[in-house]
Amino acid sequence: MADIKTLNDNFRKTFSGGKVMLTCGINAKSQNEVAEILSQVRCFNNFTKAKDPYGEHDFGSFDYNGEKIYWKIDYYDKDYQFYSADPSNPEVTKRVMTVMLASEY
């Protein structure tokens, strides 16, 4: 099976192979701000042992204009109804990344 970290990195960088969900707090921002935030998500590379203990690159956070932004990848079945039984298998897994303000967590 594929490496979960690689699958997550590919999804995060391309937004292909799943869905990207924006919370109300992110959607309330201007179109330019949303574009900048999503660009930072795509370019994110500040993974640490403390914040990424399993090395799966499924969560990140950064500051944007004085606000903390979180992004998180979850794993679902092909119909987005249940959690995936095997996140390392792209044949049975769709990824969902939620981008949110830390205050919305």
ABEGO torsion letter per residue (X at the ends): XBBAAAAAAAAAAAGBGBBBBBBAAAAABBAAAAAAAAAAAAABABBBAAABAAGAGABBBBBBGGBBBBBBBBBBBAAGABBBABAABAAABBBBBBBBBAAAX
